[in-house]
Amino acid sequence: MMQDLSGVRRQVRDYWYVDGLPELFGGAAISLFSAVMLTALATGSGLLANAALMVLVLSVAVVAVVMRAMKRRVTYPRTGQVTERLSSRMTRLAGIVVWVCVAIPVLAAWEHGPVFRAPMLILSTGVATGLAMAWAAYRRSQRAGYVAATACVAASAVAATIGVAPTLGIIVVFLTAGVGSMVVGAFTLGYYLARNPLPQRQAA
Amino acid sequence: MMDDASGAPRLDRMIHEPSRLRIMTLLFVAGSADFTYLLRECELSKGNLSVQLTRLDEAGYVKIEKGYRGKIPCTSASLTKTGRQAFRAYRTYLAGILKSTEGV
């Protein structure tokens, strides 16, 4: 059992991902956005590009609702529900400051730096996405996550080598990440359902 | 931490009991947990968990909320401020004892 506090903390923190549903639905949303964006680029349709952004915004709300409903039906009856303690205001503020500090130079470089318009941008996006996915796979012990992470890096390398436009290359990376995430989610969900059958309810 | 008549700190037996210590440890880290989760993680029987939660509730360490998830009844528990302080004091007390026995 769990008298190691850091182990318990980690377990509680990662409990949201125990069933693979976030990867499955999050991956579906990213894949849908990428697919619509890819179609917009292929057809040169501004309307589709706007639709892709709408998909991205709407999917956040839809995924949140669907996930809650699915967890109520699938996860909570099997292994229960635990919520993480909210981090302190200072911790949350520090997180926002770090994001802003990272985002501003990246956006500035995107806008003004010629080096970021090169294939290096696609490759760095792929490597960063791959690293993030590999880290998640390591923390959640999802072997399929390493394959998805490798696929992201490989897709970015191929796109960078072929010499596609940065926007197209990044969308290809996102599409690979989305599909990879869905596969990881499906594997995790299957494993979770196999290991945690629904308990028989006692007759009243 | 509890104090005896002389004012010296003493072990909080409400927390020290192994089953309750498991519950308190988990709830100290988590915001709240439902009965099913506690049952699995604390490896207790339904009856034992129910009894221990009631005792912790009576001591003012745990807040129990009963509700429904759809049509299914659902009980969740979380530490109260008193419970959190008591757990910290318990941890400090144990750490003090362990430190005092170093090198013995």
Contacts between the chains, C-beta under 8 A, distances in Angstrom:
chain1	res1	chain2	res2	distance
A	1	B	22	6.1
A	1	B	41	7.6
A	1	B	42	7.1
A	1	B	43	5.9
A	2	B	22	7.3
A	2	B	25	6.7
A	2	B	26	6.8
A	2	B	41	6.5
A	3	B	21	7.7
A	3	B	22	7.7
A	3	B	25	6.2
A	5	B	25	6.8
A	5	B	28	7.6
A	5	B	29	6.2
A	8	B	25	6.4
A	8	B	26	6.1
A	8	B	29	4.7
A	8	B	30	7.9
A	9	B	29	4.8
A	12	B	26	7.9
A	12	B	29	5.5
A	12	B	30	4.7
A	72	B	69	5.9
A	72	B	70	6.7
A	76	B	34	7.0
A	76	B	36	7.0
A	76	B	69	6.3
A	76	B	74	7.9
A	77	B	36	7.3
A	77	B	72	7.2
A	78	B	36	7.8
A	79	B	36	6.8
A	79	B	37	6.7
A	79	B	40	6.1
A	80	B	33	6.8
A	80	B	34	4.9
A	80	B	35	7.1
A	80	B	36	3.2
A	80	B	37	2.8
A	80	B	38	7.1
A	80	B	39	7.1
A	80	B	40	6.2
A	81	B	33	7.1
A	81	B	34	4.5
A	81	B	36	7.4
A	81	B	37	5.9
A	81	B	76	7.2
A	82	B	26	7.9
A	82	B	30	4.9
A	82	B	31	7.9
A	82	B	32	7.2
A	82	B	33	4.2
A	82	B	34	7.3
A	82	B	37	4.8
A	83	B	30	6.5
A	83	B	31	4.2
A	83	B	32	5.2
A	83	B	33	7.6
A	84	B	30	6.5
A	84	B	31	5.8
A	85	B	29	7.3
A	85	B	30	6.6
A	85	B	31	4.3
A	86	B	31	6.8
